[in-house]
Amino acid sequence: MPRTKSSFLITILAVALFSSQAVFSKAGVQSFASLPKPVSVTWTGSAFIASSRDGITQLVKVGIDGSVQPFATSFTGEGEVYVAVSPGQAGFPAGELFLCSGDSVYEVDSSGASAKLFSTPAKGTTINFLAFDNDGSWGFLLYALGTGGQLWAIDPSGRANLVTNLGAGLTPEGIAVAPPAFGKFAGDMLVSMEGSHSVVAIPRSDPSNFTTLANFPGEAPERVMLIPANSDLFLAKYDQGVIVRMNSSAFSGYAGSILVITEGEAGQTGSINVLTANGSNVTVAKVFQDPASPHFEGAAFIPTQLATAVITTSTGVTTSTGVPASTLYAGVATAAVAVVVAVVLAYEGVWGKQRRSAS
């Protein structure tokens, strides 16, 4: 007996839903904490320090259980505030926090009790991002990116020296030092560039002679970071007001490689990619993609064993932080629905032709 139109459509929907559930499971993305417009997500060794851009930008401490508490309440920031934790090298106090806000860098003690102006590299030039050289290849200094393409090195006294200028209109957004296993580019400063949709490598011996490592057409590279072994990724989704967790299994076999996260704002696709290098050849592997403008921002890896207290969820279940897990999968679900709609419309056309032929 032939299937009816309704049973056929139900079959399509069921296949799509099961397929999308499989994608969710493979990605291993779970809700972790609820926070209005999260930007920075920085691991201190015992908790996350995050920035929330809800009107004014404020800092919060996010516990390993996803709980959110005010932090450094005397500090209020401007725009996107990113946080870097000092590794205690080159004269920087260990555990001190350094934040970019507007055109300046501020220093906040590890308890959050005090905040003070630390450096203003160029008056009127917004600092997009900052990070420490934890590798030592660049002297363990603090590095900051200016909205005009500047890369500054900042010493413990707050003195900023221009390393290079990457060019106007390129919007540099992230910094990482390439690890020893990263082929010809080991020890280079890697910078993600939203405006040129690329990641570049800057050699310390000749900072003006930078090389494009990878291009992401139609996407905006936001974060670039080293992938440590056996570590989960925690990532801010700005528009959805959540910090999510991606299980370390998504990065198995990639330890020591480079992670590139594209932002996915204003209609663009957001994705998570792995860069590996063999000599001067760099390859890109996409491990996650969200076509529904996820608006990724800050991110941090922490060892998986420290993340065991994070509550895991299945699709549609609300976590203890009050964030529906279904929120995390909006992009993939949207894509799945789009496929269903396309198939249904195509089927409607065939069904209509069959009815007209029959009549």
Secondary structure, DSSP 8 states (H G I E B T S, - for coil): ----HHHHHHHHHHHHHHHHHHHHHHHTEEEEEE-SSEEEEEE-SSSEEEEEESSSEEEEEE-TTS-EEEE-TT--B-SS-EEEE--S-TT--TT-EEEEETTEEEEE-TTSS-EEEEE-SSTT--EEEEEE-SSSTTTT-EEEEETTSEEEEE-TT--EEEEEE--TT--EEEEEE--TTSGGGTT-EEEEETTTTEEEEE-TT-TTS-EEEEE-TT--EEEEEE--TTEEEEEEETTTTEEEEE-GGGGTT-TTSEEEEEE--TT--EEEEEEEEETTEEEEEEEEEESS---EEEEEEEEGGGGTTS----TT-B-TTS-BGGGGGHHHHHHHHHHHHHHHHHHHHHHHHHHHHH-
